[in-house]
Amino acid sequence: MELARGGSLAGYLKKTPKVDIFTIKFLAAEIVCGIQFLHSKGIVHRDIKPGNILLSHDGHVKITDFGISLYKMLGGVTARGRCGAARYMAPEMLQGRQYSYGVDWFAFGITLY
């Protein structure tokens, strides 16, 4: 993987406590595009959080850490099991119910908040 000189989104947020709305919209749009791409390939990341979002030197997003991702999730396939950071987990994951792509969108919403 190439070097992400911008560090992680978590580090960026620590350095920049008040992020302007343009930057928020830009980062959110890039994260959405990344998640949509993963889902189109049947990948559920399951650990979307600021620490797993890296920034290039010019501020573009790179989603990383696919260690607990699920593959071949096309065609209505679901999964069970708790994994990832509890703070970003969707309720269905916390409750041990079946889930699919929605867990990534929930984690994105928490990250955006």
PDB file as gemmi writes it, atoms N, CA and C in Angstrom:
CRYST1    1.000    1.000    1.000  90.00  90.00  90.00 P 1                      
ATOM      1  N   MET A   1       0.844  -1.180   0.000  1.00  0.00           N  
ATOM      2  CA  MET A   1       0.000   0.000   0.000  1.00  0.00           C  
ATOM      3  C   MET A   1       0.889   1.242   0.000  1.00  0.00           C  
ATOM      4  N   GLU A   2       0.467   2.230  -0.720  1.00  0.00           N  
ATOM      5  CA  GLU A   2       1.257   3.457  -0.762  1.00  0.00           C  
ATOM      6  C   GLU A   2       1.159   4.219   0.558  1.00  0.00           C  
ATOM      7  N   LEU A   3       2.094   5.092   0.779  1.00  0.00           N  
ATOM      8  CA  LEU A   3       2.144   5.901   1.993  1.00  0.00           C  
ATOM      9  C   LEU A   3       0.983   6.888   2.027  1.00  0.00           C  
ATOM     10  N   ALA A   4       0.326   6.966   3.168  1.00  0.00           N  
ATOM     11  CA  ALA A   4      -0.756   7.936   3.369  1.00  0.00           C  
ATOM     12  C   ALA A   4      -0.210   9.025   4.285  1.00  0.00           C  
ATOM     13  N   ARG A   5       0.368  10.034   3.699  1.00  0.00           N  
ATOM     14  CA  ARG A   5       1.069  11.071   4.465  1.00  0.00           C  
ATOM     15  C   ARG A   5       0.157  11.908   5.347  1.00  0.00           C  
ATOM     16  N   GLY A   6      -1.131  11.874   5.085  1.00  0.00           N  
ATOM     17  CA  GLY A   6      -2.059  12.651   5.903  1.00  0.00           C  
ATOM     18  C   GLY A   6      -2.397  12.000   7.223  1.00  0.00           C  
ATOM     19  N   GLY A   7      -1.918  10.770   7.443  1.00  0.00           N  
ATOM     20  CA  GLY A   7      -2.225  10.055   8.678  1.00  0.00           C  
ATOM     21  C   GLY A   7      -3.652   9.528   8.670  1.00  0.00           C  
ATOM     22  N   SER A   8      -4.141   9.192   9.839  1.00  0.00           N  
ATOM     23  CA  SER A   8      -5.503   8.669   9.935  1.00  0.00           C  
ATOM     24  C   SER A   8      -6.487   9.807  10.180  1.00  0.00           C  
ATOM     25  N   LEU A   9      -7.740   9.527   9.918  1.00  0.00           N  
ATOM     26  CA  LEU A   9      -8.791  10.506  10.209  1.00  0.00           C  
ATOM     27  C   LEU A   9      -8.852  10.768  11.709  1.00  0.00           C  
ATOM     28  N   ALA A  10      -8.600   9.752  12.511  1.00  0.00           N  
ATOM     29  CA  ALA A  10      -8.588   9.926  13.971  1.00  0.00           C  
ATOM     30  C   ALA A  10      -7.525  10.946  14.380  1.00  0.00           C  
ATOM     31  N   GLY A  11      -6.325  10.827  13.821  1.00  0.00           N  
ATOM     32  CA  GLY A  11      -5.251  11.774  14.119  1.00  0.00           C  
ATOM     33  C   GLY A  11      -5.576  13.170  13.640  1.00  0.00           C  
ATOM     34  N   TYR A  12      -6.179  13.245  12.464  1.00  0.00           N  
ATOM     35  CA  TYR A  12      -6.567  14.551  11.909  1.00  0.00           C  
ATOM     36  C   TYR A  12      -7.578  15.238  12.818  1.00  0.00           C  
ATOM     37  N   LEU A  13      -8.542  14.478  13.315  1.00  0.00           N  
ATOM     38  CA  LEU A  13      -9.575  15.059  14.175  1.00  0.00           C  
ATOM     39  C   LEU A  13      -9.005  15.510  15.520  1.00  0.00           C  
ATOM     40  N   LYS A  14      -7.973  14.832  15.995  1.00  0.00           N  
ATOM     41  CA  LYS A  14      -7.321  15.261  17.242  1.00  0.00           C  
ATOM     42  C   LYS A  14      -6.583  16.582  17.047  1.00  0.00           C  
ATOM     43  N   LYS A  15      -5.927  16.728  15.879  1.00  0.00           N  
ATOM     44  CA  LYS A  15      -5.180  17.957  15.577  1.00  0.00           C  
ATOM     45  C   LYS A  15      -6.099  19.113  15.231  1.00  0.00           C  
ATOM     46  N   THR A  16      -7.263  18.800  14.665  1.00  0.00           N  
ATOM     47  CA  THR A  16      -8.179  19.821  14.155  1.00  0.00           C  
ATOM     48  C   THR A  16      -9.538  19.632  14.815  1.00  0.00           C  
ATOM     49  N   PRO A  17      -9.722  20.157  16.024  1.00  0.00           N  
ATOM     50  CA  PRO A  17     -10.982  19.914  16.736  1.00  0.00           C  
ATOM     51  C   PRO A  17     -12.214  20.533  16.064  1.00  0.00           C  
ATOM     52  N   LYS A  18     -12.038  21.617  15.307  1.00  0.00           N  
ATOM     53  CA  LYS A  18     -13.164  22.254  14.623  1.00  0.00           C  
ATOM     54  C   LYS A  18     -12.922  22.161  13.117  1.00  0.00           C  
ATOM     55  N   VAL A  19     -13.597  21.191  12.485  1.00  0.00           N  
ATOM     56  CA  VAL A  19     -13.422  20.945  11.058  1.00  0.00           C  
ATOM     57  C   VAL A  19     -14.498  21.722  10.302  1.00  0.00           C  
ATOM     58  N   ASP A  20     -14.105  22.410   9.229  1.00  0.00           N  
ATOM     59  CA  ASP A  20     -15.072  23.206   8.465  1.00  0.00           C  
ATOM     60  C   ASP A  20     -16.011  22.304   7.668  1.00  0.00           C  
ATOM     61  N   ILE A  21     -17.186  22.806   7.350  1.00  0.00           N  
ATOM     62  CA  ILE A  21     -18.240  22.028   6.702  1.00  0.00           C  
ATOM     63  C   ILE A  21     -17.816  21.532   5.321  1.00  0.00           C  
ATOM     64  N   PHE A  22     -17.033  22.295   4.567  1.00  0.00           N  
ATOM     65  CA  PHE A  22     -16.561  21.836   3.259  1.00  0.00           C  
ATOM     66  C   PHE A  22     -15.726  20.573   3.400  1.00  0.00           C  
ATOM     67  N   THR A  23     -14.816  20.568   4.370  1.00  0.00           N  
ATOM     68  CA  THR A  23     -13.961  19.397   4.595  1.00  0.00           C  
ATOM     69  C   THR A  23     -14.793  18.196   5.024  1.00  0.00           C  
ATOM     70  N   ILE A  24     -15.760  18.413   5.885  1.00  0.00           N  
ATOM     71  CA  ILE A  24     -16.634  17.329   6.338  1.00  0.00           C  
ATOM     72  C   ILE A  24     -17.381  16.721   5.146  1.00  0.00           C  
ATOM     73  N   LYS A  25     -17.945  17.567   4.300  1.00  0.00           N  
ATOM     74  CA  LYS A  25     -18.677  17.074   3.127  1.00  0.00           C  
ATOM     75  C   LYS A  25     -17.755  16.315   2.174  1.00  0.00           C  
ATOM     76  N   PHE A  26     -16.559  16.842   1.961  1.00  0.00           N  
ATOM     77  CA  PHE A  26     -15.600  16.199   1.065  1.00  0.00           C  
ATOM     78  C   PHE A  26     -15.208  14.818   1.580  1.00  0.00           C  
ATOM     79  N   LEU A  27     -14.822  14.740   2.857  1.00  0.00           N  
ATOM     80  CA  LEU A  27     -14.414  13.464   3.437  1.00  0.00           C  
ATOM     81  C   LEU A  27     -15.578  12.480   3.459  1.00  0.00           C  
ATOM     82  N   ALA A  28     -16.766  12.960   3.816  1.00  0.00           N  
ATOM     83  CA  ALA A  28     -17.940  12.089   3.859  1.00  0.00           C  
ATOM     84  C   ALA A  28     -18.240  11.524   2.472  1.00  0.00           C  
ATOM     85  N   ALA A  29     -18.164  12.354   1.446  1.00  0.00           N  
ATOM     86  CA  ALA A  29     -18.435  11.897   0.080  1.00  0.00           C  
ATOM     87  C   ALA A  29     -17.421  10.840  -0.351  1.00  0.00           C  
ATOM     88  N   GLU A  30     -16.177  11.027   0.000  1.00  0.00           N  
ATOM     89  CA  GLU A  30     -15.157  10.045  -0.385  1.00  0.00           C  
ATOM     90  C   GLU A  30     -15.328   8.734   0.375  1.00  0.00           C  
ATOM     91  N   ILE A  31     -15.709   8.812   1.639  1.00  0.00           N  
ATOM     92  CA  ILE A  31     -15.954   7.594   2.410  1.00  0.00           C  
ATOM     93  C   ILE A  31     -17.158   6.851   1.833  1.00  0.00           C  
ATOM     94  N   VAL A  32     -18.216   7.582   1.484  1.00  0.00           N  
ATOM     95  CA  VAL A  32     -19.395   6.966   0.871  1.00  0.00           C  
ATOM     96  C   VAL A  32     -19.003   6.250  -0.414  1.00  0.00           C  
ATOM     97  N   CYS A  33     -18.222   6.892  -1.255  1.00  0.00           N  
ATOM     98  CA  CYS A  33     -17.786   6.253  -2.506  1.00  0.00           C  
ATOM     99  C   CYS A  33     -16.987   4.982  -2.225  1.00  0.00           C  
ATOM    100  N   GLY A  34     -16.124   5.034  -1.227  1.00  0.00           N  
ATOM    101  CA  GLY A  34     -15.330   3.864  -0.864  1.00  0.00           C  
ATOM    102  C   GLY A  34     -16.185   2.714  -0.365  1.00  0.00           C  
ATOM    103  N   ILE A  35     -17.148   3.010   0.504  1.00  0.00           N  
ATOM    104  CA  ILE A  35     -18.037   1.970   1.028  1.00  0.00           C  
ATOM    105  C   ILE A  35     -18.900   1.403  -0.092  1.00  0.00           C  
ATOM    106  N   GLN A  36     -19.411   2.255  -0.963  1.00  0.00           N  
ATOM    107  CA  GLN A  36     -20.219   1.774  -2.087  1.00  0.00           C  
ATOM    108  C   GLN A  36     -19.404   0.843  -2.986  1.00  0.00           C  
ATOM    109  N   PHE A  37     -18.149   1.188  -3.231  1.00  0.00           N  
ATOM    110  CA  PHE A  37     -17.294   0.327  -4.050  1.00  0.00           C  
ATOM    111  C   PHE A  37     -17.107  -1.036  -3.385  1.00  0.00           C  
ATOM    112  N   LEU A  38     -16.795  -1.033  -2.086  1.00  0.00           N  
ATOM    113  CA  LEU A  38     -16.612  -2.297  -1.373  1.00  0.00           C  
ATOM    114  C   LEU A  38     -17.869  -3.155  -1.454  1.00  0.00           C  
ATOM    115  N   HIS A  39     -19.016  -2.540  -1.197  1.00  0.00           N  
ATOM    116  CA  HIS A  39     -20.273  -3.283  -1.223  1.00  0.00           C  
ATOM    117  C   HIS A  39     -20.577  -3.818  -2.621  1.00  0.00           C  
ATOM    118  N   SER A  40     -20.218  -3.077  -3.659  1.00  0.00           N  
ATOM    119  CA  SER A  40     -20.456  -3.559  -5.030  1.00  0.00           C  
ATOM    120  C   SER A  40     -19.623  -4.800  -5.343  1.00  0.00           C  
ATOM    121  N   LYS A  41     -18.550  -4.991  -4.600  1.00  0.00           N  
ATOM    122  CA  LYS A  41     -17.685  -6.162  -4.777  1.00  0.00           C  
ATOM    123  C   LYS A  41     -18.010  -7.268  -3.771  1.00  0.00           C  
ATOM    124  N   GLY A  42     -19.081  -7.079  -2.970  1.00  0.00           N  
ATOM    125  CA  GLY A  42     -19.485  -8.098  -2.001  1.00  0.00           C  
ATOM    126  C   GLY A  42     -18.678  -8.092  -0.724  1.00  0.00           C  
ATOM    127  N   ILE A  43     -18.073  -6.958  -0.395  1.00  0.00           N  
ATOM    128  CA  ILE A  43     -17.236  -6.857   0.802  1.00  0.00           C  
ATOM    129  C   ILE A  43     -17.953  -6.024   1.862  1.00  0.00           C  
ATOM    130  N   VAL A  44     -18.070  -6.591   3.072  1.00  0.00           N  
ATOM    131  CA  VAL A  44     -18.565  -5.850   4.231  1.00  0.00           C  
ATOM    132  C   VAL A  44     -17.351  -5.619   5.121  1.00  0.00           C  
ATOM    133  N   HIS A  45     -16.998  -4.378   5.354  1.00  0.00           N  
ATOM    134  CA  HIS A  45     -15.775  -4.038   6.078  1.00  0.00           C  
ATOM    135  C   HIS A  45     -15.869  -4.400   7.556  1.00  0.00           C  
ATOM    136  N   ARG A  46     -16.941  -4.073   8.216  1.00  0.00           N  
ATOM    137  CA  ARG A  46     -17.266  -4.348   9.621  1.00  0.00           C  
ATOM    138  C   ARG A  46     -16.436  -3.583  10.642  1.00  0.00           C  
ATOM    139  N   ASP A  47     -15.555  -2.697  10.231  1.00  0.00           N  
ATOM    140  CA  ASP A  47     -14.769  -1.937  11.207  1.00  0.00           C  
ATOM    141  C   ASP A  47     -14.481  -0.526  10.696  1.00  0.00           C  
ATOM    142  N   ILE A  48     -15.500   0.105  10.132  1.00  0.00           N  
ATOM    143  CA  ILE A  48     -15.350   1.498   9.682  1.00  0.00           C  
ATOM    144  C   ILE A  48     -15.271   2.386  10.915  1.00  0.00           C  
ATOM    145  N   LYS A  49     -14.186   3.117  11.031  1.00  0.00           N  
ATOM    146  CA  LYS A  49     -13.972   4.056  12.140  1.00  0.00           C  
ATOM    147  C   LYS A  49     -12.847   4.999  11.732  1.00  0.00           C  
ATOM    148  N   PRO A  50     -12.711   6.130  12.400  1.00  0.00           N  
ATOM    149  CA  PRO A  50     -11.679   7.103  12.010  1.00  0.00           C  
ATOM    150  C   PRO A  50     -10.262   6.534  11.970  1.00  0.00           C  
ATOM    151  N   GLY A  51      -9.951   5.594  12.829  1.00  0.00           N  
ATOM    152  CA  GLY A  51      -8.617   4.999  12.830  1.00  0.00           C  
ATOM    153  C   GLY A  51      -8.323   4.148  11.606  1.00  0.00           C  
ATOM    154  N   ASN A  52      -9.354   3.698  10.919  1.00  0.00           N  
ATOM    155  CA  ASN A  52      -9.180   2.867   9.729  1.00  0.00           C  
ATOM    156  C   ASN A  52      -9.396   3.644   8.436  1.00  0.00           C  
ATOM    157  N   ILE A  53      -9.470   4.939   8.542  1.00  0.00           N  
ATOM    158  CA  ILE A  53      -9.583   5.801   7.368  1.00  0.00           C  
ATOM    159  C   ILE A  53      -8.320   6.651   7.314  1.00  0.00           C  
ATOM    160  N   LEU A  54      -7.514   6.412   6.292  1.00  0.00           N  
ATOM    161  CA  LEU A  54      -6.274   7.163   6.131  1.00  0.00           C  
ATOM    162  C   LEU A  54      -6.479   8.276   5.113  1.00  0.00           C  
ATOM    163  N   LEU A  55      -5.644   9.296   5.222  1.00  0.00           N  
ATOM    164  CA  LEU A  55      -5.717  10.443   4.323  1.00  0.00           C  
ATOM    165  C   LEU A  55      -4.412  10.562   3.548  1.00  0.00           C  
ATOM    166  N   SER A  56      -4.522  10.766   2.250  1.00  0.00           N  
ATOM    167  CA  SER A  56      -3.332  10.980   1.432  1.00  0.00           C  
ATOM    168  C   SER A  56      -2.778  12.372   1.716  1.00  0.00           C  
ATOM    169  N   HIS A  57      -1.643  12.693   1.116  1.00  0.00           N  
ATOM    170  CA  HIS A  57      -1.029  14.003   1.345  1.00  0.00           C  
ATOM    171  C   HIS A  57      -1.933  15.154   0.908  1.00  0.00           C  
ATOM    172  N   ASP A  58      -2.827  14.885  -0.058  1.00  0.00           N  
ATOM    173  CA  ASP A  58      -3.737  15.946  -0.512  1.00  0.00           C  
ATOM    174  C   ASP A  58      -5.159  15.774   0.029  1.00  0.00           C  
ATOM    175  N   GLY A  59      -5.311  14.925   1.060  1.00  0.00           N  
ATOM    176  CA  GLY A  59      -6.579  14.830   1.766  1.00  0.00           C  
ATOM    177  C   GLY A  59      -7.582  13.822   1.246  1.00  0.00           C  
ATOM    178  N   HIS A  60      -7.184  12.974   0.302  1.00  0.00           N  
ATOM    179  CA  HIS A  60      -8.112  11.957  -0.195  1.00  0.00           C  
ATOM    180  C   HIS A  60      -8.145  10.760   0.745  1.00  0.00           C  
ATOM    181  N   VAL A  61      -9.279  10.078   0.779  1.00  0.00           N  
ATOM    182  CA  VAL A  61      -9.541   8.996   1.721  1.00  0.00           C  
ATOM    183  C   VAL A  61      -9.069   7.647   1.190  1.00  0.00           C  
ATOM    184  N   LYS A  62      -8.538   6.840   2.110  1.00  0.00           N  
ATOM    185  CA  LYS A  62      -8.183   5.451   1.830  1.00  0.00           C  
ATOM    186  C   LYS A  62      -8.704   4.620   3.002  1.00  0.00           C  
ATOM    187  N   ILE A  63      -9.612   3.690   2.711  1.00  0.00           N  
ATOM    188  CA  ILE A  63     -10.144   2.819   3.752  1.00  0.00           C  
ATOM    189  C   ILE A  63      -9.175   1.655   3.917  1.00  0.00           C  
ATOM    190  N   THR A  64      -8.796   1.355   5.161  1.00  0.00           N  
ATOM    191  CA  THR A  64      -7.794   0.317   5.431  1.00  0.00           C  
ATOM    192  C   THR A  64      -8.303  -0.698   6.449  1.00  0.00           C  
ATOM    193  N   ASP A  65      -7.476  -1.647   6.770  1.00  0.00           N  
ATOM    194  CA  ASP A  65      -7.691  -2.678   7.786  1.00  0.00           C  
ATOM    195  C   ASP A  65      -8.863  -3.587   7.449  1.00  0.00           C  
ATOM    196  N   PHE A  66      -8.610  -4.504   6.547  1.00  0.00           N  
ATOM    197  CA  PHE A  66      -9.630  -5.448   6.101  1.00  0.00           C  
ATOM    198  C   PHE A  66      -9.519  -6.794   6.818  1.00  0.00           C  
ATOM    199  N   GLY A  67      -8.876  -6.804   7.978  1.00  0.00           N  
ATOM    200  CA  GLY A  67      -8.639  -8.045   8.706  1.00  0.00           C  
ATOM    201  C   GLY A  67      -9.898  -8.781   9.131  1.00  0.00           C  
ATOM    202  N   ILE A  68     -10.971  -8.073   9.415  1.00  0.00           N  
ATOM    203  CA  ILE A  68     -12.211  -8.736   9.852  1.00  0.00           C  
ATOM    204  C   ILE A  68     -13.340  -8.564   8.830  1.00  0.00           C  
ATOM    205  N   SER A  69     -12.975  -8.178   7.623  1.00  0.00           N  
ATOM    206  CA  SER A  69     -13.971  -7.986   6.571  1.00  0.00           C  
ATOM    207  C   SER A  69     -14.555  -9.323   6.130  1.00  0.00           C  
ATOM    208  N   LEU A  70     -15.756  -9.251   5.588  1.00  0.00           N  
ATOM    209  CA  LEU A  70     -16.402 -10.426   5.005  1.00  0.00           C  
ATOM    210  C   LEU A  70     -16.426 -10.258   3.500  1.00  0.00           C  
ATOM    211  N   TYR A  71     -16.198 -11.351   2.788  1.00  0.00           N  
ATOM    212  CA  TYR A  71     -16.179 -11.334   1.337  1.00  0.00           C  
ATOM    213  C   TYR A  71     -17.306 -12.220   0.803  1.00  0.00           C  
ATOM    214  N   LYS A  72     -17.637 -12.063  -0.458  1.00  0.00           N  
ATOM    215  CA  LYS A  72     -18.687 -12.852  -1.117  1.00  0.00           C  
ATOM    216  C   LYS A  72     -20.034 -12.666  -0.418  1.00  0.00           C  
ATOM    217  N   MET A  73     -20.375 -11.437  -0.088  1.00  0.00           N  
ATOM    218  CA  MET A  73     -21.625 -11.125   0.601  1.00  0.00           C  
ATOM    219  C   MET A  73     -22.699 -10.670  -0.386  1.00  0.00           C  
ATOM    220  N   LEU A  74     -22.648 -11.126  -1.612  1.00  0.00           N  
ATOM    221  CA  LEU A  74     -23.626 -10.746  -2.630  1.00  0.00           C  
ATOM    222  C   LEU A  74     -24.860 -11.641  -2.561  1.00  0.00           C  
ATOM    223  N   GLY A  75     -25.975 -11.137  -3.060  1.00  0.00           N  
ATOM    224  CA  GLY A  75     -27.178 -11.953  -3.185  1.00  0.00           C  
ATOM    225  C   GLY A  75     -27.925 -12.205  -1.893  1.00  0.00           C  
ATOM    226  N   GLY A  76     -27.937 -11.284  -0.994  1.00  0.00           N  
ATOM    227  CA  GLY A  76     -28.715 -11.437   0.234  1.00  0.00           C  
ATOM    228  C   GLY A  76     -28.051 -12.264   1.313  1.00  0.00           C  
ATOM    229  N   VAL A  77     -26.782 -12.571   1.184  1.00  0.00           N  
ATOM    230  CA  VAL A  77     -26.056 -13.323   2.200  1.00  0.00           C  
ATOM    231  C   VAL A  77     -25.949 -12.469   3.459  1.00  0.00           C  
ATOM    232  N   THR A  78     -26.121 -13.093   4.619  1.00  0.00           N  
ATOM    233  CA  THR A  78     -25.992 -12.378   5.885  1.00  0.00           C  
ATOM    234  C   THR A  78     -24.948 -13.061   6.752  1.00  0.00           C  
ATOM    235  N   ALA A  79     -24.588 -12.394   7.837  1.00  0.00           N  
ATOM    236  CA  ALA A  79     -23.579 -12.922   8.758  1.00  0.00           C  
ATOM    237  C   ALA A  79     -24.033 -12.667  10.187  1.00  0.00           C  
ATOM    238  N   ARG A  80     -23.347 -13.270  11.108  1.00  0.00           N  
ATOM    239  CA  ARG A  80     -23.535 -13.039  12.539  1.00  0.00           C  
ATOM    240  C   ARG A  80     -22.159 -12.885  13.164  1.00  0.00           C  
ATOM    241  N   GLY A  81     -22.134 -12.364  14.360  1.00  0.00           N  
ATOM    242  CA  GLY A  81     -20.878 -12.261  15.083  1.00  0.00           C  
ATOM    243  C   GLY A  81     -20.523 -10.824  15.393  1.00  0.00           C  
ATOM    244  N   ARG A  82     -19.935 -10.647  16.548  1.00  0.00           N  
ATOM    245  CA  ARG A  82     -19.492  -9.320  16.974  1.00  0.00           C  
ATOM    246  C   ARG A  82     -18.018  -9.166  16.655  1.00  0.00           C  
ATOM    247  N   CYS A  83     -17.697  -8.061  16.030  1.00  0.00           N  
ATOM    248  CA  CYS A  83     -16.295  -7.754  15.780  1.00  0.00           C  
ATOM    249  C   CYS A  83     -16.182  -6.268  15.473  1.00  0.00           C  
ATOM    250  N   GLY A  84     -14.990  -5.745  15.622  1.00  0.00           N  
ATOM    251  CA  GLY A  84     -14.784  -4.326  15.400  1.00  0.00           C  
ATOM    252  C   GLY A  84     -14.869  -3.565  16.713  1.00  0.00           C  
ATOM    253  N   ALA A  85     -14.847  -2.265  16.618  1.00  0.00           N  
ATOM    254  CA  ALA A  85     -14.896  -1.395  17.794  1.00  0.00           C  
ATOM    255  C   ALA A  85     -16.345  -1.238  18.255  1.00  0.00           C  
ATOM    256  N   ALA A  86     -16.615  -1.563  19.504  1.00  0.00           N  
ATOM    257  CA  ALA A  86     -17.982  -1.532  20.050  1.00  0.00           C  
ATOM    258  C   ALA A  86     -18.635  -0.169  19.865  1.00  0.00           C  
ATOM    259  N   ARG A  87     -17.867   0.885  19.948  1.00  0.00           N  
ATOM    260  CA  ARG A  87     -18.401   2.241  19.820  1.00  0.00           C  
ATOM    261  C   ARG A  87     -19.044   2.485  18.448  1.00  0.00           C  
ATOM    262  N   TYR A  88     -18.607   1.748  17.436  1.00  0.00           N  
ATOM    263  CA  TYR A  88     -19.095   1.943  16.067  1.00  0.00           C  
ATOM    264  C   TYR A  88     -19.983   0.803  15.577  1.00  0.00           C  
ATOM    265  N   MET A  89     -20.296  -0.154  16.433  1.00  0.00           N  
ATOM    266  CA  MET A  89     -21.086  -1.327  16.038  1.00  0.00           C  
ATOM    267  C   MET A  89     -22.562  -1.011  15.898  1.00  0.00           C  
ATOM    268  N   ALA A  90     -23.157  -1.576  14.869  1.00  0.00           N  
ATOM    269  CA  ALA A  90     -24.595  -1.460  14.657  1.00  0.00           C  
ATOM    270  C   ALA A  90     -25.328  -2.289  15.712  1.00  0.00           C  
ATOM    271  N   PRO A  91     -26.554  -1.896  16.066  1.00  0.00           N  
ATOM    272  CA  PRO A  91     -27.311  -2.630  17.079  1.00  0.00           C  
ATOM    273  C   PRO A  91     -27.476  -4.119  16.766  1.00  0.00           C  
ATOM    274  N   GLU A  92     -27.724  -4.450  15.490  1.00  0.00           N  
ATOM    275  CA  GLU A  92     -27.908  -5.864  15.152  1.00  0.00           C  
ATOM    276  C   GLU A  92     -26.644  -6.675  15.406  1.00  0.00           C  
ATOM    277  N   MET A  93     -25.489  -6.078  15.219  1.00  0.00           N  
ATOM    278  CA  MET A  93     -24.238  -6.767  15.498  1.00  0.00           C  
ATOM    279  C   MET A  93     -24.067  -6.949  17.003  1.00  0.00           C  
ATOM    280  N   LEU A  94     -24.352  -5.911  17.771  1.00  0.00           N  
ATOM    281  CA  LEU A  94     -24.238  -5.991  19.228  1.00  0.00           C  
ATOM    282  C   LEU A  94     -25.182  -7.033  19.804  1.00  0.00           C  
ATOM    283  N   GLN A  95     -26.338  -7.192  19.192  1.00  0.00           N  
ATOM    284  CA  GLN A  95     -27.354  -8.119  19.693  1.00  0.00           C  
ATOM    285  C   GLN A  95     -27.188  -9.533  19.155  1.00  0.00           C  
ATOM    286  N   GLY A  96     -26.212  -9.759  18.308  1.00  0.00           N  
ATOM    287  CA  GLY A  96     -25.955 -11.083  17.775  1.00  0.00           C  
ATOM    288  C   GLY A  96     -26.950 -11.529  16.709  1.00  0.00           C  
ATOM    289  N   ARG A  97     -27.642 -10.574  16.097  1.00  0.00           N  
ATOM    290  CA  ARG A  97     -28.588 -10.900  15.029  1.00  0.00           C  
ATOM    291  C   ARG A  97     -27.873 -10.922  13.680  1.00  0.00           C  
ATOM    292  N   GLN A  98     -28.567 -11.400  12.660  1.00  0.00           N  
ATOM    293  CA  GLN A  98     -27.982 -11.417  11.324  1.00  0.00           C  
ATOM    294  C   GLN A  98     -27.869  -9.998  10.774  1.00  0.00           C  
ATOM    295  N   TYR A  99     -26.827  -9.774   9.977  1.00  0.00           N  
ATOM    296  CA  TYR A  99     -26.605  -8.459   9.387  1.00  0.00           C  
ATOM    297  C   TYR A  99     -25.919  -8.593   8.046  1.00  0.00           C  
ATOM    298  N   SER A 100     -25.866  -7.480   7.359  1.00  0.00           N  
ATOM    299  CA  SER A 100     -25.196  -7.416   6.056  1.00  0.00           C  
ATOM    300  C   SER A 100     -24.542  -6.037   5.940  1.00  0.00           C  
ATOM    301  N   TYR A 101     -24.709  -5.383   4.798  1.00  0.00           N  
ATOM    302  CA  TYR A 101     -24.037  -4.113   4.511  1.00  0.00           C  
ATOM    303  C   TYR A 101     -24.398  -2.982   5.470  1.00  0.00           C  
ATOM    304  N   GLY A 102     -25.552  -3.067   6.082  1.00  0.00           N  
ATOM    305  CA  GLY A 102     -26.015  -1.991   6.959  1.00  0.00           C  
ATOM    306  C   GLY A 102     -25.068  -1.671   8.098  1.00  0.00           C  
ATOM    307  N   VAL A 103     -24.275  -2.646   8.536  1.00  0.00           N  
ATOM    308  CA  VAL A 103     -23.353  -2.386   9.642  1.00  0.00           C  
ATOM    309  C   VAL A 103     -22.296  -1.357   9.249  1.00  0.00           C  
ATOM    310  N   ASP A 104     -21.890  -1.369   7.977  1.00  0.00           N  
ATOM    311  CA  ASP A 104     -20.921  -0.370   7.514  1.00  0.00           C  
ATOM    312  C   ASP A 104     -21.553   1.021   7.476  1.00  0.00           C  
ATOM    313  N   TRP A 105     -22.812   1.100   7.056  1.00  0.00           N  
ATOM    314  CA  TRP A 105     -23.480   2.403   6.991  1.00  0.00           C  
ATOM    315  C   TRP A 105     -23.734   2.955   8.383  1.00  0.00           C  
ATOM    316  N   PHE A 106     -24.023   2.090   9.338  1.00  0.00           N  
ATOM    317  CA  PHE A 106     -24.195   2.550  10.717  1.00  0.00           C  
ATOM    318  C   PHE A 106     -22.877   3.131  11.240  1.00  0.00           C  
ATOM    319  N   ALA A 107     -21.786   2.390  11.032  1.00  0.00           N  
ATOM    320  CA  ALA A 107     -20.473   2.855  11.482  1.00  0.00           C  
ATOM    321  C   ALA A 107     -20.071   4.153  10.788  1.00  0.00           C  
ATOM    322  N   PHE A 108     -20.431   4.289   9.514  1.00  0.00           N  
ATOM    323  CA  PHE A 108     -20.162   5.542   8.799  1.00  0.00           C  
ATOM    324  C   PHE A 108     -20.925   6.687   9.466  1.00  0.00           C  
ATOM    325  N   GLY A 109     -22.180   6.459   9.812  1.00  0.00           N  
ATOM    326  CA  GLY A 109     -22.976   7.496  10.475  1.00  0.00           C  
ATOM    327  C   GLY A 109     -22.382   7.931  11.793  1.00  0.00           C  
ATOM    328  N   ILE A 110     -21.904   6.969  12.580  1.00  0.00           N  
ATOM    329  CA  ILE A 110     -21.251   7.299  13.861  1.00  0.00           C  
ATOM    330  C   ILE A 110     -19.971   8.083  13.575  1.00  0.00           C  
ATOM    331  N   THR A 111     -19.205   7.662  12.602  1.00  0.00           N  
ATOM    332  CA  THR A 111     -17.971   8.365  12.236  1.00  0.00           C  
ATOM    333  C   THR A 111     -18.259   9.788  11.797  1.00  0.00           C  
ATOM    334  N   LEU A 112     -19.285   9.947  10.971  1.00  0.00           N  
ATOM    335  CA  LEU A 112     -19.649  11.280  10.496  1.00  0.00           C  
ATOM    336  C   LEU A 112     -20.101  12.178  11.645  1.00  0.00           C  
ATOM    337  N   TYR A 113     -20.822  11.601  12.583  1.00  0.00           N  
ATOM    338  CA  TYR A 113     -21.291  12.382  13.741  1.00  0.00           C  
ATOM    339  C   TYR A 113     -20.101  12.888  14.561  1.00  0.00           C  
TER     340      TYR A 113                                                      
END                                                                             
